[in-house]
Amino acid sequence: MTHVLLATDSDSVYHTVDAALGSDVSEVSRVRTGVEVLAAVQEQQPDVVICDLQIGNMGGMATCLDLRLEAEMGRVPETRVLMLLDREADVYLAKQARSDGWLVKPLDPVSVQRAVASVLG
């Protein structure tokens, strides 16, 4: 079973991702703030983290960088990260955060499935 951790404070983003990925072969769990991601990764060890660029108190870019730095120090497992971006210009931010992949909103189920498969592939 594939475990996806979604970091978003947007209910519509959660519903879209859950509809696209939630099934008998995958599970989607959610945190609503960026600061919750590190503890959730340590506890749940997801296959992929999907970070919304604009989330609560710690945005997706900072969250992704935090995961990368903590993994380099051996404090959390290496985890694949897919970022959800607001506009095409944000691709630069995803690259700087060392994200494994990204999608520009608005989201559709097929694009979400393909992006996750690509990141995990």
C-alpha positions as CSV (number, residue, x, y, z in Angstrom):
1,M,0.0,0.0,0.0
2,T,1.3,3.5,-0.9
3,H,1.1,6.0,1.9
4,V,0.7,9.7,0.9
5,L,1.1,12.5,3.4
6,L,-0.6,15.6,2.3
7,A,0.3,19.0,3.9
8,T,-2.4,21.5,3.1
9,D,-4.9,23.7,4.9
10,S,-7.2,23.8,1.9
11,D,-10.1,21.4,2.1
12,S,-10.6,21.5,-1.7
13,V,-7.0,20.5,-2.3
14,Y,-7.4,17.7,0.2
15,H,-10.6,16.4,-1.4
16,T,-9.1,16.5,-4.9
17,V,-5.9,14.6,-3.8
18,D,-7.9,12.1,-1.8
19,A,-10.3,11.5,-4.7
20,A,-7.4,11.0,-7.0
21,L,-5.3,8.8,-4.8
22,G,-7.4,7.3,-2.1
23,S,-8.1,3.6,-2.9
24,D,-7.6,0.1,-1.8
25,V,-3.9,0.4,-2.8
26,S,-3.1,3.8,-1.4
27,E,-3.9,5.8,1.7
28,V,-3.9,9.6,2.1
29,S,-3.3,11.2,5.5
30,R,-3.3,14.9,6.1
31,V,-1.6,17.6,8.2
32,R,-2.7,21.2,8.1
33,T,0.5,23.0,8.8
34,G,4.1,22.7,7.6
35,V,5.5,22.4,11.1
36,E,3.5,19.1,11.5
37,V,5.2,17.4,8.5
38,L,8.5,16.5,10.1
39,A,6.8,14.7,13.0
40,A,4.3,13.0,10.7
41,V,7.1,11.8,8.4
42,Q,9.0,10.3,11.5
43,E,5.8,8.6,12.8
44,Q,4.1,7.5,9.6
45,Q,7.1,7.1,7.1
46,P,5.0,7.9,4.0
47,D,6.1,7.0,0.5
48,V,5.6,10.5,-0.7
49,V,4.8,13.9,0.9
50,I,2.6,16.3,-1.1
51,C,3.2,19.9,0.1
52,D,0.9,22.8,-0.8
53,L,3.1,25.8,-1.5
54,Q,0.9,28.1,0.6
55,I,0.2,26.4,4.0
56,G,-0.2,27.9,7.4
57,N,2.7,28.9,9.5
58,M,5.5,27.2,7.4
59,G,5.1,27.1,3.6
60,G,5.7,24.3,1.3
61,M,9.2,25.5,0.3
62,A,10.4,25.7,3.9
63,T,8.8,22.4,4.7
64,C,10.5,20.6,1.8
65,L,13.9,22.2,2.7
66,D,13.4,21.2,6.3
67,L,12.7,17.5,5.3
68,R,15.8,17.5,3.0
69,L,18.1,18.9,5.7
70,E,16.8,16.6,8.4
71,A,17.2,13.6,6.1
72,E,20.8,14.7,5.4
73,M,21.5,14.7,9.1
74,G,19.9,11.2,9.4
75,R,17.1,12.4,11.7
76,V,14.2,11.4,9.3
77,P,14.1,8.9,6.4
78,E,14.6,10.1,2.8
79,T,11.2,10.9,1.5
80,R,9.9,11.9,-1.9
81,V,8.3,15.3,-2.1
82,L,5.8,16.6,-4.6
83,M,4.9,20.3,-4.4
84,L,1.6,21.9,-5.3
85,L,2.3,25.3,-6.9
86,D,0.1,28.3,-7.4
87,R,1.6,29.5,-10.7
88,E,4.2,28.4,-13.3
89,A,6.7,31.0,-11.9
90,D,6.8,29.0,-8.6
91,V,8.6,26.2,-10.4
92,Y,11.8,28.1,-9.5
93,L,10.9,27.7,-5.8
94,A,10.2,24.0,-6.1
95,K,13.6,23.5,-7.7
96,Q,15.3,25.6,-5.0
97,A,13.6,23.5,-2.3
98,R,14.9,20.3,-4.0
99,S,11.4,19.0,-4.6
100,D,11.2,15.7,-6.5
101,G,8.3,17.0,-8.6
102,W,5.6,19.6,-8.8
103,L,2.1,20.4,-10.1
104,V,0.7,23.8,-10.9
105,K,-2.9,24.3,-9.6
106,P,-5.7,23.9,-10.5
107,L,-5.5,20.2,-9.8
108,D,-7.2,17.4,-11.6
109,P,-7.2,13.8,-10.5
110,V,-5.4,12.4,-13.6
111,S,-2.5,15.0,-13.2
112,V,-2.2,14.2,-9.5
113,Q,-2.0,10.4,-10.2
114,R,0.6,10.9,-12.9
115,A,2.7,13.3,-10.8
116,V,2.7,10.9,-7.8
117,A,3.5,7.9,-10.1
118,S,6.4,9.9,-11.6
119,V,7.8,11.0,-8.2
120,L,7.6,7.4,-6.9
121,G,8.8,5.8,-10.2
